[in-house]
Amino acid sequence: MLGNRLAACAEFVKGKKACDVGTDHGYLAAELLMSGKCSFAIAADINEKPLQSARHTLHKHGLDERSETVLSDGVESIGLDDVTDIIIAGMGGELIAKILSQKSLDGINLVLQPMTKASYLRRFLAENGFELLEEKAVSEGGRLYTVMNAVYSGEKREISELEALTGKLSPSEENARRMLCALSEKLKKEASALSASGNLEQAEERRLLSEQISKLAAGENS
Ligand SMILES: C[S@@+](CC[C@H](N)C(=O)[O-])C[C@H]1O[C@@H](n2cnc3c(N)ncnc32)[C@H](O)[C@@H]1O
């Protein structure tokens, strides 16, 4: 039922009561219940229309009793007392970071799938006391996506641009390697454009990052 992107999100779910923020169609919440991975799911969305769609999905599969749909901006209106996992997928990295700032998420397993600005999100996590535990790159419909597993640890730290760009993507995995190669190429092109417009310092920074990421993708440490 789920595509590779949401299936990877489901794999990172660890507890029995998950909350899918920005649920839209409700497929992930339904699958978590049908697979037996979770015993209860909250499907939340900021808009009524997607929430209706989620209600329809959950009802169609006979999951009304084991689920709740909540109209909420992020986690603002959700009671998180016994929630074990929060999934925020299919949104931009900045919006995901904003939602993570709404209330304390201490002790909750977080599954984050940014469509854009993954490096912004990784930096936000590090600087705001969240630990990025694991990251998996998946391919779907000809596009690569990253899925992150994080938890609040309270330990805040600064991270380098290289770490913000690459996070926990492991070159031993094919999709992660492809993602790193694509990133390296993108930075190389940016370096050329910057160089052509006379921004030599910035061009050199991008060129160096491109080189470091290319080496990382090749399994070299430096
Ligand atoms: C592109 S869909 C992603 C659906 C699903 N999570 C997925 O990954 O396939 C984004 C959903 O997030 C919802 N959304 C956007 N901003 C939100 C917010 N601040 N709080 C909750 N939901 C939000 C939208 O209404 C939409 O249904």
The ligand as a MOL file (V3000), in Angstrom:
LIG
                    3D

  0  0  0     0  0            999 V3000
M  V30 BEGIN CTAB
M  V30 COUNTS 27 29 0 0 0
M  V30 BEGIN ATOM
M  V30 1 C 2.4430 16.9190 0.8420 0
M  V30 2 S 1.3600 16.4260 2.0990 0 CHG=1
M  V30 3 C 2.2460 15.0940 2.8290 0
M  V30 4 C 1.3320 13.9780 3.2020 0
M  V30 5 C 2.0300 12.7780 3.8570 0
M  V30 6 N 2.5520 13.1210 5.1720 0
M  V30 7 C 3.1120 12.2520 2.9790 0
M  V30 8 O 4.2900 12.4100 3.3170 0
M  V30 9 O 2.7880 11.6760 1.9260 0 CHG=-1
M  V30 10 C 1.5110 17.6810 3.3100 0
M  V30 11 C 0.3400 17.7060 4.2950 0
M  V30 12 O 0.7480 18.4870 5.4080 0
M  V30 13 C -0.3340 19.3130 5.7990 0
M  V30 14 N 0.2520 20.4440 6.5420 0
M  V30 15 C 0.8860 21.5250 6.0650 0
M  V30 16 N 1.2810 22.3340 7.0620 0
M  V30 17 C 0.8810 21.7330 8.2190 0
M  V30 18 C 0.9890 22.0520 9.5930 0
M  V30 19 N 1.5610 23.1880 9.9990 0
M  V30 20 N 0.4610 21.2010 10.4860 0
M  V30 21 C -0.1430 20.0500 10.1020 0
M  V30 22 N -0.2740 19.6970 8.8190 0
M  V30 23 C 0.2360 20.5130 7.8890 0
M  V30 24 C -1.0290 19.6610 4.5000 0
M  V30 25 O -2.3750 20.0460 4.7170 0
M  V30 26 C -0.9060 18.3570 3.7280 0
M  V30 27 O -2.0110 17.5210 3.9410 0
M  V30 END ATOM
M  V30 BEGIN BOND
M  V30 1 1 1 2
M  V30 2 1 2 3
M  V30 3 1 2 10
M  V30 4 1 3 4
M  V30 5 1 4 5
M  V30 6 1 5 6
M  V30 7 1 5 7
M  V30 8 2 7 8
M  V30 9 1 7 9
M  V30 10 1 10 11
M  V30 11 1 11 12
M  V30 12 1 11 26
M  V30 13 1 12 13
M  V30 14 1 13 14
M  V30 15 1 13 24
M  V30 16 1 14 15
M  V30 17 1 14 23
M  V30 18 2 15 16
M  V30 19 1 16 17
M  V30 20 1 17 18
M  V30 21 2 17 23
M  V30 22 1 18 19
M  V30 23 2 18 20
M  V30 24 1 20 21
M  V30 25 2 21 22
M  V30 26 1 22 23
M  V30 27 1 24 25
M  V30 28 1 24 26
M  V30 29 1 26 27
M  V30 END BOND
M  V30 END CTAB
M  END
